């Protein structure tokens, strides 16, 4: 089973989706199953993980509704208020949906760089394990120190870093990103998505060589057994086509560890998200 471990759907709402600026005009429209299915089919992927892009339970229900209609969506990463004192009740409710794999909070947008360490948030994430849910960590490099502590507090909770923590690829700036990535990778419950890289580079002038250092670091830190490919479609369209994003990661893997292609493009995501079998070539 070949899996895209990170993509989004939305019915564009300019008020809700205010993060989509004029510079991102290509994203100011609806993106649906009918748009994604041809990309998956063309590039030989069996299914995807649909990840939340808005912070509401309506978003979670929207994605679950899409997943119920298509085997192309193998799993959903939704949103729930993990700081809510009654979050356990909501997790119990959502545990009834077999395609709901886990949750994500857009921590990168929190003004507090140590948001992940708020006691009420840690409490909420700690409850995820009771219901076999995962957690996606969406942060910028400046929030990595808190993420390292966060992972240390939750040694049994399956965690995955989205978009290799968004290093400053466009500026070729390394900073402390590498040391923090290596530190968080010491926690064996933490995985990392090879996703979102092209949008951190120069959208118009990036080259494959721009990503070499960053890929070298995450492959050395996590090993191919804890890495998974994600397209970040349709956000990736700001800088590259679906095929270009796929080729970027696939070319690196073929050059460095070709025997692990199946793991990075499917098996690792299936194991992390505890996915059920997906029929190859199923309709959208």
C-alpha positions in Angstrom: 0.0 0.0 0.0 1.6 3.3 -1.2 0.4 6.2 1.0 0.6 10.0 1.0 0.8 10.6 4.7 -0.2 14.3 4.6 -2.7 16.2 2.5 -5.7 18.5 2.9 -9.2 19.2 1.6 -11.3 22.3 2.1 -14.3 24.3 0.8 -12.6 27.7 0.6 -14.0 30.3 3.0 -12.1 33.6 2.9 -13.0 34.4 6.5 -12.0 31.1 8.0 -9.1 30.6 5.7 -7.5 34.0 6.2 -4.1 32.3 6.3 -4.3 32.0 2.5 -2.9 35.4 1.5 -3.1 37.1 -1.9 0.4 35.7 -2.6 -1.3 32.2 -2.2 -4.1 32.9 -4.7 -3.8 29.5 -6.3 -5.2 28.1 -3.0 -8.3 30.3 -3.0 -10.7 27.7 -4.2 -12.2 24.4 -3.1 -10.0 21.3 -3.1 -11.9 18.0 -3.1 -11.6 14.3 -3.6 -12.2 14.7 -7.3 -9.1 16.9 -7.5 -6.8 14.6 -5.5 -7.8 11.2 -6.9 -6.2 11.8 -10.4 -2.9 12.8 -8.7 -2.9 9.6 -6.6 -3.8 7.5 -9.6 -1.2 9.1 -11.9 1.6 8.6 -9.4 0.7 5.2 -8.2 -0.5 6.0 -4.7 -3.2 3.9 -3.2 -4.5 6.3 -0.5 -3.8 9.3 1.7 -4.1 10.7 5.2 -6.4 13.8 5.2 -5.1 16.3 7.8 -7.1 19.2 9.4 -6.5 22.7 8.1 -9.0 24.5 10.4 -9.4 24.3 14.2 -12.9 23.1 14.8 -14.8 19.9 15.3 -16.7 20.8 12.2 -13.4 20.3 10.3 -13.0 16.9 11.8 -16.5 15.9 10.9 -16.0 17.3 7.3 -13.0 15.1 6.8 -14.6 12.1 8.3 -17.6 12.6 5.9 -15.2 12.6 3.0 -13.4 9.6 4.3 -16.6 7.6 4.6 -17.2 8.1 0.8 -13.8 6.9 -0.4 -11.3 4.2 0.2 -8.7 6.6 -1.2 -8.7 8.3 2.2 -7.2 5.8 4.5 -7.2 7.9 7.6 -8.0 11.3 9.1 -6.1 13.6 11.4 -8.7 15.9 12.9 -8.9 18.6 15.5 -10.4 18.6 19.0 -9.9 21.1 21.8 -7.2 19.3 23.7 -7.2 21.9 26.4 -10.9 21.4 27.2 -11.4 19.9 30.7 -14.0 17.6 29.1 -11.8 16.5 26.2 -11.9 12.9 27.3 -15.7 12.8 26.5 -15.0 14.2 23.0 -12.2 11.6 22.4 -14.6 8.9 23.5 -17.1 10.1 20.9 -14.6 10.3 18.1 -13.2 6.9 18.9 -16.3 5.5 17.2 -15.0 6.5 13.8 -12.6 3.8 12.5 -10.8 6.1 10.0 -10.0 8.8 12.6 -6.3 8.1 13.4 -5.4 11.1 15.5 -5.4 14.8 16.0 -3.4 18.0 15.3 -3.3 21.5 16.7 -1.8 24.4 14.7 0.8 25.1 17.3 2.9 27.0 14.9 0.4 29.9 15.1 0.4 30.1 18.9 2.1 33.2 20.1 3.5 31.2 23.0 6.5 29.2 21.7 6.0 26.9 24.6 2.4 26.3 24.0 2.9 22.5 23.7 4.0 22.4 27.4 0.9 24.0 28.8 -0.3 21.6 31.5 -3.8 21.4 30.1 -2.5 20.7 26.7 -0.2 18.0 27.8 -3.1 16.5 29.8 -5.2 16.4 26.7 -2.5 14.8 24.5 -1.8 12.3 27.3 -5.4 11.1 27.0 -5.0 10.3 23.3 -3.2 7.0 24.1 -6.2 5.7 25.9 -8.1 5.8 22.6 -5.2 4.8 20.4 -5.0 8.2 18.7 -1.8 9.8 17.4 -0.7 13.4 17.5 0.8 15.5 14.7 3.3 18.2 15.8 3.0 21.3 13.6 5.7 23.8 14.6 8.4 26.2 13.4 12.1 25.7 14.4 11.9 28.2 17.2 9.3 25.9 18.9 11.4 22.8 18.6 13.0 23.2 22.2 9.5 23.0 23.6 8.7 20.0 21.3 11.7 18.2 22.6 10.5 18.6 26.2 6.9 17.7 25.1 8.1 14.4 23.6 10.1 13.6 26.8 6.9 14.0 28.8 4.9 11.6 26.6 7.2 8.6 25.9 4.4 6.2 25.1 2.4 8.6 22.9 2.8 8.2 19.1 4.0 11.6 17.8 5.0 12.8 14.3 6.6 16.0 13.3 5.0 17.6 10.3 7.1 19.2 7.5 10.4 18.4 9.2 9.6 21.3 11.5 9.7 23.9 8.7 13.4 24.8 8.6 14.3 28.1 6.8 15.3 26.4 3.5 14.8 29.6 1.4 17.4 31.4 3.5 19.7 28.4 3.7 19.6 29.0 7.4 20.4 26.1 9.7 20.5 27.7 13.2 19.8 25.2 15.9 17.3 23.2 13.8 19.7 20.3 13.3 20.6 19.9 17.0 16.9 20.0 18.1 15.8 17.6 15.4 18.5 15.2 16.6 17.4 15.6 20.2 13.7 15.0 19.5 14.6 12.0 17.3 16.1 10.3 20.4 12.6 9.6 21.5 11.7 6.4 19.6 7.9 7.2 19.7 8.5 10.3 17.4 8.3 10.0 13.7 8.8 12.7 11.0 7.0 13.5 7.8 9.0 14.3 4.6 6.5 16.9 3.6 6.1 20.7 3.3 9.6 21.3 2.2 9.1 23.1 -1.1 6.9 25.8 0.5 9.8 26.6 2.9 12.1 27.0 0.0 12.1 29.7 -2.7 8.7 29.0 -4.4 9.9 29.9 -7.9 13.7 29.1 -7.9 14.2 26.1 -5.6 16.4 23.2 -6.8 16.6 19.7 -5.5 20.1 20.5 -4.1 18.4 23.0 -1.7 17.0 20.1 0.3 20.0 17.8 0.5 21.3 19.0 3.9 17.8 18.9 5.6 17.1 15.4 4.2 20.5 14.1 5.3 19.8 15.3 8.8 16.4 13.7 9.2 17.4 10.5 7.6 20.4 10.3 10.0 18.4 11.3 13.0 15.2 9.2 12.6 16.4 6.5 10.3 14.2 5.3 7.4 12.0 3.3 9.7 10.5 6.5 11.2 10.1 8.7 8.2 7.0 9.0 5.9 6.3 10.8 2.6 3.6 13.5 2.6 2.7 15.7 -0.3 1.1 18.6 1.7 -1.2 18.9 -1.3 -2.7 21.3 -2.2 -0.5 23.7 -0.2 2.5 22.3 -2.2 1.0 23.9 -5.3 2.4 27.2 -4.2 5.9 25.9 -5.2 5.6 22.6 -7.0 3.3 20.1 -8.7 2.3 16.9 -6.9 4.6 15.0 -9.2 7.6 17.3 -8.4 7.1 16.9 -4.6 6.9 13.1 -5.0 10.0 13.0 -7.2 12.0 15.1 -4.8 11.6 12.6 -2.0 11.6 9.5 -4.2 14.9 10.5 -5.9 16.6 11.0 -2.6 15.4 7.7 -1.2 16.4 5.8 -4.4 19.9 7.4 -4.2 20.5 6.7 -0.5 18.4 3.8 0.7 16.4 2.3 -2.2 15.5 -0.8 -0.2 13.4 1.4 2.1 11.1 2.9 -0.5 8.2 0.8 0.6 8.6 1.8 4.2 8.8 5.6 3.5 6.1 5.6 0.9 3.6 3.5 2.9 4.5 0.9 5.5 5.7 3.5 8.1 2.6 5.5 7.8 0.4 2.4 7.9 2.1 1.3 11.1 2.2 4.8 12.8 -1.5 5.5 12.0 -2.6 1.9 12.5 -4.3 1.9 9.1 -6.6 -0.8 7.9 -6.0 -2.4 4.5 -6.8 -0.2 1.5 -7.9 -1.5 -1.9 -5.6 -0.6 -4.7 -7.0 1.6 -7.3 -10.3 2.2 -5.5 -12.6 5.0 -6.8 -12.7 8.5 -5.4 
